[in-house]
Amino acid sequence: KQWYQRRVAITAGGDVILEFMKDPLLLSNTVKYCSNLSDSLMVLKERRRVPDFAAFLIECENNSICRRKQLKELLPRPMQRITRYPLLLQELVKRSHPSQSDYEALQESLTIIKHICKMIDDEVARKESSRIESAARARLVADNVNKDIGKVILNLPVIHLHNNKKEDVNIVVFERYIVLFPNDKS
């Protein structure tokens, strides 16, 4: 029988988890996937307007394999899952005794997954900042500001109150201009 078909209690799995965490593809693919997630969701939103693609998506989403979930709900799942790993591993380390054979492997796995999550956060923030800066530059060009606007000094998301309504906006401070515009990442 295969290992997963046997009914046995797993008493030590730290080495298996560590092997999974040390896979170089986990780091590179996960960071790439998570940092491109918002772009993927925007492209999906745009492509839904194409009738053939929309019909194909509806057919797929109605398939029992998808359990009636839409693609926009399924795309974030890997990122949500990877960000839960540190919590799971912290709990395993907390409930393991230092004398257990896999204790060190669990601790090392926890360190690795925290590093991966930090890299994901950094890359997502970098891409978002770059997207906002590009949108601000495009806004200035659209307003016929063709001068050298300089480099970005500050890029800040804020909540703007207008007529008692909250609006997410971005303030981008260039060396020579300040741009305030609605956050349209949805």
Salt bridges, closest charged atoms under 4 A:
ASP39 OD2 - LYS127 NZ 3.18
GLU61 OE2 - ARG48 NH2 2.62
GLU91 OE1 - LYS94 NZ 3.80
GLU91 OE2 - ARG95 NE 2.64
GLU108 OE2 - LYS22 NZ 3.22
ASP122 OD1 - LYS118 NZ 2.93
GLU123 OE2 - ARG126 NH2 2.57
GLU128 OE2 - ARG131 NH2 2.81
GLU133 OE2 - ARG137 NE 3.22
ASP143 OD2 - ARG139 NE 3.75
ASP148 OD2 - ARG176 NH1 3.34
ASP184 OD1 - ARG131 NH1 3.66
